[in-house]
Amino acid sequence: MNVLIGPNGSGKSNLLSGIGLLQQAGSGNLAAAIAGQGGIETIVWRNEPLGEISWKLELSSHFQGEPVTSAASQPIENLDYELLLSPSNAVGFEIAREILCSYPDPEKAKGLTFLNQSYRQAIMIGSERERLEVPPDGFGPTQTILGRAREVAAPREVCFLYERFASWGVYQNLDVHWDSPVRRSAAIGNEIRLAAQGHNLLPLLHTLYSSNAEFQSGVNNAIQAAFGNDFERLEFTRLEDGQLRAQLRWKSLSHLQDVSDLSDGTLRFLMLLAILLNPGRGDLVAIDEPEVSLDPSMLPIIAELAFEASRTSQVIVSTHSPEFLAALIEQGAATTVVQAPEGETKLSTLDRDALARWLQKYESGGLFPTAGGRDIGLVPDSVVKS
């Protein structure tokens, strides 16, 4: 369970966007995702000329479920994934390097390499040392090989990481405005995970609430904790055109309350429940400022659910709310301060005493430390450029 705190403009949202772009790269949608953000020029760090952008992911295969194993039944303890983008006059950017390998074993010479791409020359090697060369016409300059794992019959190690990326959920703009898709009827479908902006909330709730008793109980308990025992249950109606509507049944009302009539905060609360209580939420969940529009009484509920979710998924949230931060810390969240001296995002962990002083600043209204963080004793942990 990870919580990010820091001033506006320090890079919290950019950090989650970077995670989101990596997820899109690994699932085959990188070019569309970058185009949707206005092109590569809008993403690079402003203090430097247009240059390379890189990610490095260290992934433990034991985090959720069984460890990935080779055909020889030798566990692959950890995986490294590296991705490097370079500027291109023709298409804006291109994949300069893409590598998937296992961590080096200290008792052996080195780890295994499963995927290696460099400027549209790519090979994949399975744990049984089978070799697959991917022809240059089999993928474009902006396409990762990982994102095409299913199409090119990739080794199981490559497919394993593809499935991990595909399971991630990065939520930065849950859309609940008065004319948003979530306030309309929706087509019935077997949804397994909330979309990035939450537009598939109704079919997802219908799928899980109707088929998973634990999810149904969790949603009911959370809504009752927030609104009291007047809430009874969710109900779903299939319209004549085959569309789906969702309503809340309250003991004090003679009629059902349609989801379209809920306040922004209540609708966002339902979205957060659909994310955190979902048994298939995936390996990583990142939520930007989940406290937006929520009544303060809801924040301890979301904090508790986020911590429970972190037992099987890595959960990352950013927040500006002192109440939400205190509730997360009480649940045992690791706290990271995000600051941007001279425009460069820096991440720092807090020791116990510094965290106590930081919380005092939150409660007194002095939200942010002085430049460099010297007055609260920041302990440098890692640095990234936004």
N, C-alpha and C positions, 0 to 999 in steps of 0.2 A: 504494500500500500504506500503510494508516493503522493505527497502533496507539494505543489509549487506555489510559493508566495513571492510577492515583490511588486514594485511600482508598475503603473501603466506604462507601456512602451518599453519594458525591460526585456521582453522576448518570450514570455510564457506562451502566448498563443503561437508565436513562430516556432517554438520548440514542438508543440503538438502538430503544427502544420508539417514540420519536417518528418515527424513520425508518420503522418498521414501520407506524405509523398513516398516514403519508403514502402509503405503498405501498398500503394498504388503501383509502384515499380515491381514489387514482388508478385502482384496478382495480374500484371499485364496491362495496366491502364495509365502508365506514367505520362505518355505524350498528351493524352486528353486531360489529365490532372494538371499538368503544367500549363497547358493552353487555357484551362479554366481559371487559373490564377493570373492570367495576363501575359504569359510567356516567361522564358527563363530570365529576362532582364529584371523582372519584378521580384525575383526570388533571391538573387545573389546579394551578398552583403554590400550595403551602399558605400562603405568606406573603401572599397577595392574596385578596380576595373573588372569588367566581365571576365570571369575566370572559371575555374573548375569548382564543382560541388561534389562532395563525397560523403558517404555514410559507411560506418562499420558497425555491424551488429554481432554481438556475442550472445548466442542462444544456448540455453541448457535444455537438452532434449528430455530431461527428467522432470521438467516443470509441471507438465500435465500429462497424465496417462503413462503408457509404457514407453521406455526409452527406444529410440529408433535403433534397429539392429541391421547388420549387414546380412547378406545371404549365408555367410558362414557363422551366423548367430553371435558375432562379436559386437557388443554394445558400442555405439558411437556416443561417447559421453557428452561432447559439446560440439557446436558448429560455429564457424565464423563466416559471415557474409559481408563482402565488400562491394561497393558500387561507386563508380566514379563517372561523372558527367563532364564533358568538355564542350566549349562553345563551338558552334558550326555555322558558317555563313549560309549554308543551304537550308538547314532545317532547324536552326536555333541552338540545338544541342545534339550530342550523340553519346552513345555509351562508349566510354574510353576503356573502362575495365570493369569486369564483373567476375568475382571469385567466390566460390563456396568450398570450404575445406573444413576438416575437423581440427580441433585444437591440437597442437603438438603434444605428444605424450612424452613426459620427462624421462621415462624409462626406455623410449625408443628414439629412433632418429628424427622423425617428424610425423605430422599428421597426414591424412589422405586428402587429395584434391578431387572434388567431384564435378566442379564446373569452372571453366576458365574461358572468359571472353575478352578479347582485346580488339577494338576497332573492327568488328564484324568478322572476326576469325574466332570460332568457338569450338571447344571440345567438351565432352562430358565423359567422365570415367566412373563406373560403378564400383562398389566395394569388392566385386569379383574381378576388378581390373578390366571389365569390358569397356571398349572405347567407342564413342559415337561422335563423329565429326558433323557439325551442323553446317550445311552449305550456306554461303553468304546470301543466296536468294531466298533462304528460308525464314529470314527475319529482317526487319528494317533497322536503320541506324539508331532509332530511339526506342527499340524494343529490347527488354531484358530477356535472356534465355529462360531465367527462372519463371517469368510470367507466361511462358509458353510451354511449361513443363509437361502439361497433359497432351499437347499437340505433337511434340517431338519424341514421345516415348522415352522420357528422361529416366535416369536411374532413380531408385526409390528414395535415396537421400535428397535428391533435388525435389522430387514430388512432396516429400515430407515438409520441407521448408515452404514450398508453395502453399500447401494446406495451412501452415501456421500463419502466413501473411494473410491469406484469404479469410481467416477467422478474426482478424483484428477489427476492433471498432473504435474509430476516432470521431468524437462528437464535439463540434465547435459551433454549430448554429442550428440548434433544435428549433424548428420553424412552427410557431404557434399563433401567428398573427391571424386576424379575423377572417382572412380569405385563404388561409393556407390549406394544402391538400388534406391535412389530418382532420380538418373540420368538415370534410365532405364525406359522402358515402364512398366506399372502396370496394374493389373487386375482391371476392373471396379467393384466398390462395394459401398455400402451405408455406408461410413465412417462418424462417428460423432465427432471424436476427434483425434488430432495428436498423433501418437505413440511416445514413449519416445525418440527414435533416429530420428524420422521424416520420416521413410521409406514410410509411407502411404500418403505423402503430395499430390501426384497427384490425387488419388481417393477422398481424403478429399476436395481438392479445387474444383474438378468437382462436388461433391455432394452439397457443400455450394454455390459456385459461380453460379451454374445453377438453384438453387432452392430458394435462399434467397437474395432478392433485397438489403437489408440493408448490408449484408456481401459483396455482389458484389460492391456496391457503396463505402464501406469502403476500400476494397482492391484497387480499382481504384484510389481513392483519395490519399491513402497513397503512392502508386507507383508514382503518378504524383507529389506529394509533394517531393519525393526523387529524381526523374529523370526528372521532367518537363512535360509539356503537350504533348511531343512527344509520350508518351505512350497512347495507345487507349484502349486495353482490353486484357483479357486472352481468349484464344481459346483452344478447346479440340478436338482431332482427335481420332476416333476409328479405329484401324488398322484391317487388314484382319483377324488376329488371335484373335481378340476380345480384345486385349490389348489397353491401353489408353496412349496417348501422350498429353502433355500440351505445348502451345506456347504463346509467348507474341507478340502482334501486335503493331508495332511502325509506326508512320506516315512517318518517313524518310527512312524506309526500304521497299523494294519491296517484301521481303519474311518474313515469320514468324520466330521468334527466339525461338528455342526449349529450354525448361527448362534445358536440359542436357548440354547446352552450356553456361549457366550462370556462372558468377564468384561465388566463395565460399560465398562472402559477400552478393551478390544479392539473392542467394538461401537461405541463412540463414534469410535474411530479409523477404522473402516469408514465411518461416516457422514461424517466429515470428508473422507475420500478421495472419497466419492460427491459431495460438494459441490465440492471444489476441482479435481478432475480431470475433472468433467463439461464437455464441450465446449460444452454449451448452458446453462451456469450463469447467464447473464444479465449485465446491465450492472452490477449492484451485488450484492455479497455481504457481509453483516454477521454476525459470529459473536461471541457473548458468552462469554468465557472458554473458548476451545476446549481449554485445557490440563486441564480438569477430568477426573479419573480416569485421565489418561494417564501412562504411565511416562515419566520425564524423557528417556529415550533417543529417544522418539518426537517430542519437541518440535522438534528441528532439521529433521526430515522434514516436519512440518506447516508450519513456517516457510518452508522452501524451496518447497513446493507452493503456499502462499499467495502468495508473491512471484511465482511463475510465473503463477498465475492473474491477478495484478494487471496483467499485460501487456495483457490484453484486457477485464478487469472491474475496477471499483473495489472494493477489498477493505478492510473495516474490521473490526478485532478489538479486543476489550478483554482485558486480562490482569492477573493478580496474580502471575504467575510470573517470577522473575528470569531463569531459564534460557530461557524462551520469549521474553521481551523481548530478551535478548541475542542470541538466534538471529534474531529479526525485524530488529533493528538491523543485524546483520551482513549481512542480505539487502538492506538499504537502505530499511527502512520509515521513514516520517515518524512522529515520536512526538509525541503530544499529552497533556499533563497535565490531568486533570479534578479540580477542587477545588470545594468548596462553602462558602466563607466566608459566614456568616450564612444558610445554607440555599440560596443561589443558585449554581447550577452555572456555573462559569467554565472555559473551555478556553484553554490557553496552550501555545504551542510552546516548545521548549527549544533554546537554541543549543548548539554542540558542547561547550563547557566545562561548561555546566550539566548536559547529558545525562551526561557522564562522572561528575560528582558524584552525580547521581541513581542511576546504576548502582552506585556505591560504597555508597550507602545500601541499595539492594536486597541487595547481597551481604553487607553487615554486619548485616542484619536491621533496620536503621532505615528502614522502608519508605517513610515519608511525610515530606515537608518540613514546616517550621514554618508557622504560619498566614501566609498571604499569599505563601509561597514565596520569602521574601527570601533565605534562606540558600543557595538553589541557582540564583538568578539567572533566574527565569522571565521570558520575553519575551512580553508580552500579544499575543495574536493575534486572538481573537474571544471573545465572551461570549454565552451563551444562558441562558435561564431554563428550569429543569426543572419 
